[in-house]
Amino acid sequence: MQLSYKMEISPDLDEGGYVISFPELPGCLTCGETIEQALKNAEDAKQEWYIAQMDD
């Protein structure tokens, strides 16, 4: 699953940490307490997004 998509990283001003979204993958978003954790979670979220799309 090494397809490249634009990734947007934003600080989570309400909860702390960081939020990552993929604008080209509607509804695919995740967060983490550190950027490193958020990036790892983003790979997992992208994979789960693909799986959910195949199930539809």
Phi and psi in degrees as a GROMACS rama.xvg file:
@    title "Ramachandran Plot"
@    xaxis  label "Phi"
@    yaxis  label "Psi"
@TYPE xy
-98.9861  29.5997  GLN-2
-72.2925  138.665  LEU-3
-92.5048  130.911  SER-4
-136.225  151.74  TYR-5
-61.4026  131.488  LYS-6
-115.891  128.984  MET-7
-109.427  126.462  GLU-8
-113.825  126.745  ILE-9
-133.63  144.01  SER-10
-68.7784  141.134  PRO-11
-89.6448  99.4082  ASP-12
-71.0592  -22.4994  LEU-13
-86.5385  -46.2372  ASP-14
-105.025  -13.9847  GLU-15
88.1781  165.14  GLY-16
82.6716  -153.155  GLY-17
-136.677  149.071  TYR-18
-115.358  135.545  VAL-19
-121.788  133.747  ILE-20
-133.576  159.617  SER-21
-119.567  100.301  PHE-22
-55.8295  -29.9926  PRO-23
-80.8006  -8.70353  GLU-24
-119.222  86.5949  LEU-25
-52.7067  127.149  PRO-26
84.8222  -1.9621  GLY-27
-89.5913  104.486  CYS-28
-152.436  153.095  LEU-29
-152.878  179.445  THR-30
-148.852  172.811  CYS-31
-165.568  157.703  GLY-32
-71.2904  -28.4117  GLU-33
-123.947  165.128  THR-34
-62.5802  -41.0013  ILE-35
-60.152  -44.6798  GLU-36
-66.1346  -41.5847  GLN-37
-63.4575  -38.7445  ALA-38
-65.586  -40.8878  LEU-39
-63.5576  -45.2013  LYS-40
-62.7844  -32.6123  ASN-41
-64.4123  -40.4673  ALA-42
-63.4937  -42.26  GLU-43
-63.8768  -43.309  ASP-44
-63.9085  -40.616  ALA-45
-63.6128  -43.3928  LYS-46
-62.4258  -44.2115  GLN-47
-65.586  -34.5091  GLU-48
-62.5745  -45.1111  TRP-49
-60.096  -45.2107  TYR-50
-60.5414  -44.3198  ILE-51
-62.5758  -36.8511  ALA-52
-68.0088  -34.8387  GLN-53
-69.918  -30.3235  MET-54
-73.5552  -22.3525  ASP-55
